[in-house]
Every structure is written in C-alpha cells, then in structure tokens.
Amino acid sequence: MINRTSIVFVAVLVAFGVLQGLAFARWPELEKTSVPSFLWPLILSLAIDVAIRPAVAAGKLTDLRTETRFAGLLGSVLAFMAVRWAVPTL
C-alpha cells in the first residue's frame, strides 16, 4: 500500500539524486571525497528514517517499508546517473 509518507520519502530521495548530480557536475572534485557518491543517498535515507522514528512510534506517520526504501535509493541513483549523463559539466 502506498501512503503519503512513502511518496514524500521517494520524492525527496529522487530530488536529492538530481541535486547531487548537478553538484557533481559543477564541482568534479566531489568525486574524490572520502564518502563515495553512491553512499550519499543511503546516508540521507538513514537520516530520514531516524528523523521520522519518533513520529512513527507516536502513530503520527506510517513506518517505511523495505520496498519504499529500495525504491527511494534506486530512484536517487538513477536520477543522479541521468543528470551526470545529461550534464557532464557545468
């Protein structure tokens, strides 16, 4: 079942993938950081999951399913790769 929390979570991660792709196109030296580019969406996903945990425990939000987390991560990576392909440098 798709709920509002899931839709917002996936949309935020896809938007992050686009912004990350644009940032990497503008500043190529980001490729040389100690955190690889494929881990950035995973870190954001974890941060969002931890941030909403109190609201989920209080019953204000529904918990994120594993499928939702996977869809968000996959969408973020695909958006990042699409932007990097379409905009090699800025």
C-alpha positions in Angstrom: 0.0 0.0 0.0 1.3 3.4 -1.0 0.9 6.2 1.6 1.8 9.8 1.8 5.0 9.1 3.8 6.2 6.7 1.2 5.6 9.1 -1.7 7.3 12.0 0.1 10.3 9.8 1.0 10.8 8.6 -2.6 10.3 12.1 -4.0 12.9 13.6 -1.6 15.4 11.0 -2.5 14.9 11.4 -6.2 15.2 15.2 -5.8 18.4 14.6 -3.8 19.7 12.5 -6.7 19.1 15.3 -9.2 20.8 17.9 -6.9 23.7 15.5 -6.2 24.2 15.0 -9.9 24.2 18.8 -10.5 26.6 19.3 -7.6 29.0 16.7 -9.0 28.8 18.3 -12.5 29.6 21.7 -11.0 32.3 20.6 -8.6 34.0 17.4 -10.0 36.4 17.3 -7.0 33.4 15.9 -5.0 34.3 12.6 -6.7 37.5 12.5 -4.6 35.9 12.8 -1.2 36.2 10.1 1.4 32.5 9.2 1.1 31.7 7.6 -2.4 28.9 9.2 -4.3 26.7 6.0 -4.1 26.7 6.3 -0.3 25.2 9.8 -0.1 21.6 8.7 -0.8 22.0 5.8 1.7 23.1 8.3 4.3 20.2 10.6 3.6 17.8 7.6 3.7 19.1 6.6 7.1 18.9 10.2 8.4 15.3 10.5 7.2 14.4 7.1 8.8 16.0 8.1 12.1 14.3 11.6 12.0 10.8 10.2 11.5 11.2 7.3 14.0 9.6 9.3 16.9 6.5 10.2 14.8 6.2 6.6 13.7 6.4 5.5 17.3 3.7 8.0 18.3 1.4 6.8 15.5 1.5 10.1 13.5 3.3 8.6 10.5 3.3 5.1 9.0 6.6 3.2 9.0 8.6 3.0 5.8 8.6 -0.4 4.2 11.7 -2.0 2.8 10.3 -1.7 -0.7 9.9 2.0 -0.2 13.4 2.4 1.0 14.7 0.4 -2.0 12.6 2.5 -4.4 13.9 5.7 -3.0 17.5 4.6 -3.2 17.1 3.3 -6.7 15.3 6.4 -7.8 18.0 8.6 -6.3 20.8 6.6 -8.0 19.0 6.6 -11.4 18.3 10.4 -11.1 22.0 11.0 -10.3 23.2 8.9 -13.2 20.7 10.5 -15.6 21.8 14.0 -14.6 25.5 13.1 -14.8 24.9 11.7 -18.3 22.9 14.7 -19.5 25.1 17.3 -17.9 28.7 16.2 -17.8 30.0 19.6 -16.5 28.6 23.0 -15.6 
